[in-house]
Amino acid sequence: MKTMRIAVLLSFSLWGASLPLQACSYDGQFNNPFKESFPGALDIAIATQEAVSEKQLEHLQLLDGAQGLRRVSWWLTLMAKQNTTALESVSYIYLVDSHLWSKVSEGQRVEIHVSPAEGAESRDSQVLLLSEAALQAIVNEQVDLKEALDLGIAQYAS
């Protein structure tokens, strides 16, 4: 019986160690919302809260799991099409509230849910940080990308 307990504990330990280190919130795993996972992410989160409080942005209805990932994937695809020129130098898009990484490829094609280890930390890569509320506002043309940058709800980082 004792051997069985040890085996079960070891199995859970190995399973937990195999989980992605930078899982997004759509993976169904708990993320600490106060953890700044990329430099500048906390600033974007705070600026977004202020913009929502001041009615500069609409409050975003949260969706979990596959529904949320589908919605944000669609928004990222639309934003890439709407902002082709502004995103020419961007290699990655990071959604700070869901910890979701996406890679912008040539032709403004967006690969959703990639690992940040694929090169986002490279000095040659430029990352666009923004919140889902900012993404929604950009896609719905309530603000453009320049206004989002001015409001502090989006930011370029290297």
C-alpha positions in Angstrom: 0.0 0.0 0.0 2.8 2.4 0.9 4.5 1.6 -2.4 1.3 2.4 -4.2 1.1 5.8 -2.5 4.7 6.7 -3.4 4.0 5.7 -7.0 0.9 7.9 -7.2 2.8 10.8 -5.6 5.7 10.4 -8.0 3.3 10.2 -11.0 1.6 13.5 -10.0 5.0 15.1 -9.4 6.3 14.1 -12.9 3.0 15.2 -14.5 3.2 18.6 -12.8 6.8 19.0 -13.9 5.8 18.2 -17.5 3.3 21.1 -17.7 4.3 24.0 -19.9 6.2 26.6 -18.0 4.4 29.5 -19.7 0.9 28.1 -20.1 -1.7 30.6 -21.2 -5.0 30.9 -19.4 -6.8 29.0 -22.1 -4.9 25.8 -21.2 -7.1 25.5 -18.1 -4.2 26.0 -15.7 -4.0 28.6 -13.0 -1.9 31.6 -13.8 -1.0 34.2 -11.2 -2.5 37.4 -12.5 0.0 39.5 -10.6 3.0 37.7 -12.2 4.7 39.9 -14.8 5.7 37.3 -17.3 7.3 39.7 -19.8 8.8 43.2 -19.1 6.0 45.8 -19.5 3.1 43.4 -19.1 2.1 44.7 -15.7 2.1 48.3 -17.1 -0.3 47.2 -19.8 -2.6 45.5 -17.3 -2.7 48.6 -15.1 -3.3 50.9 -18.1 -6.1 48.7 -19.4 -7.8 48.7 -16.0 -7.6 52.5 -15.9 -8.9 52.8 -19.5 -11.9 50.5 -18.6 -12.6 52.5 -15.4 -12.5 55.8 -17.3 -14.8 54.3 -20.0 -12.1 54.6 -22.7 -12.4 50.9 -23.3 -15.4 48.6 -23.1 -15.5 46.0 -20.3 -14.6 42.6 -21.9 -16.8 39.6 -21.3 -14.4 36.8 -20.3 -14.5 33.5 -22.0 -12.6 30.4 -20.9 -11.1 27.5 -22.7 -11.7 26.7 -26.3 -14.3 29.5 -26.7 -11.9 32.2 -25.4 -9.1 30.9 -27.5 -11.3 30.8 -30.7 -12.4 34.4 -30.0 -8.9 35.8 -29.4 -7.5 33.8 -32.4 -10.1 35.5 -34.6 -9.3 38.9 -33.2 -5.6 38.5 -33.6 -6.1 37.4 -37.3 -8.3 40.4 -37.9 -5.9 42.8 -36.2 -3.0 41.5 -38.3 -5.0 42.1 -41.5 -6.1 45.6 -40.4 -2.6 46.7 -39.3 -0.3 45.2 -41.9 2.0 48.2 -42.0 2.1 48.8 -38.2 3.0 45.1 -37.6 5.8 44.8 -40.2 8.5 44.9 -37.5 6.6 42.8 -35.0 7.7 39.2 -34.5 5.4 38.3 -31.6 2.2 39.4 -30.0 1.8 38.8 -26.3 -1.6 39.1 -24.6 -0.7 40.1 -21.0 -4.0 39.0 -19.3 -4.2 35.5 -20.8 -0.4 35.0 -21.2 -1.0 34.0 -24.8 1.9 34.2 -27.2 1.4 34.5 -31.0 4.0 34.7 -33.7 3.6 37.1 -36.7 5.0 35.6 -39.8 5.7 37.1 -43.2 2.6 38.3 -44.9 1.1 39.1 -41.5 0.0 35.5 -40.9 -0.4 34.9 -37.2 0.4 31.6 -35.5 -1.6 31.4 -32.3 -0.5 29.8 -29.1 3.2 29.4 -29.7 5.9 29.0 -27.1 7.8 32.2 -26.1 10.9 30.0 -26.1 10.8 30.1 -29.9 12.7 33.3 -29.9 10.7 36.1 -28.3 13.7 36.8 -26.0 16.0 37.4 -29.0 17.2 41.0 -29.3 16.1 40.9 -33.0 12.5 40.2 -32.1 10.0 42.9 -31.4 7.0 42.0 -29.3 3.7 43.8 -29.2 2.2 43.7 -25.7 -1.5 44.3 -25.3 -4.5 43.2 -23.4 -7.6 41.4 -24.7 -9.7 44.5 -24.1 -7.2 46.5 -26.2 -7.3 43.9 -28.9 -11.1 44.0 -28.9 -11.1 47.8 -29.2 -8.6 47.7 -32.1 -10.5 45.1 -34.0 -13.8 46.9 -33.4 -12.2 50.1 -34.5 -12.9 51.9 -31.3 -9.2 52.8 -31.2 -6.5 52.3 -33.7 -3.1 50.9 -32.8 -1.5 54.3 -32.5 -4.2 55.4 -30.0 -3.7 52.1 -28.1 0.0 52.9 -27.8 -0.7 56.4 -26.7 -3.2 55.2 -24.0 -0.6 52.7 -22.8 -2.8 49.7 -23.4 -0.4 48.5 -26.0 3.4 48.7 -26.2 6.3 47.6 -28.4 9.1 45.8 -26.6 12.4 44.3 -27.7 
